[in-house]
């Protein structure tokens, strides 16, 4: 099996971001044990994909740290991606 074309991989990253976004909401609204740790883990996964999408579509992430990102940085990246024509 060969490599996926870049545009198809971008679509797949967007689909995964949507899936993880739903998981974030589920964890936030749930009452499972260790909710804070679970939330931190799903946010880190979301942020990692967000950074990967940024790298693929040339949205700069120079001033961004490692996942999980502060919510302000996450929102900034999301806004820049949407402004560049990408959504999920």
N, C-alpha and C positions, 0 to 999 in steps of 0.2 A: 504494500500500500504506500503510495507516494505522499508527499507533503501537501497540505491543504493550501489553496491560494490565499494570499493575505486577506482579501476581503471576506472570504468565508470564515477564516479564523476570527476576524473582528466581530462578525455576526455571532459566532459561538461564544465569544467572551461576553458579549452583550446579553445573550440568553442566560449564561451562568450568573452574571450580575443580577438579573431579574430574579433568578431562583434564590440566590443568597439574600437578596433584599427581603423576600418573603420569609425566609428563615429568621432574619433579624427581627422582623415584626412578631413572628411566632414566639421567639425567645423573650422578647420584651413583654409580651402579654401573658406569658406562661408563669407558672409557679413551680417549675421543676427545681430540684436542688442545684445549688451552685450556679444560679442564674447569672451572676456577674462574670464568672469565668466563662460560661457558655457565650455570653454576649461579646466578651472580649475576643473569643476565638472566631466567631462568625464575622465580626467587624474586621479582624485581621485578614480573613480570607477575602472578604469583599474589597478591602483596600489593596490587597495584593493584585487582584484582578483589575482593579481600577488603574493601578500603576502600569500593569501590563498593557492595558488598552491605550493609555497615554503614550507609552513607548511606541506602540504600533502605528499610532496616527500622528506622531510628532507633536504631542502636547507636552511642553516642558514640565519637568518635575524636579528641577535642580534644588529647590529650597525645601523639598518634602523629606521628611524622615522615613523611618521604617514603620511598617504596619504594626499595630493598629495606629492610624493617623488621628490627630486631634480633629474634632468635628469641623472646625473652621477650614482646615486644609482639605478635608474630604469634600466639603461643599464647594470650595474653590475649584478643585479638580473636576468635580461633576459639572459645574457651570461652564468651565472651559471646554469640556468635551461636548456639551450640548451646543455651545456657541460654534464649535467646529463641525456641527452636523451629526453628532452621534448621540443616540439615546438608547435606553434599555427599559 
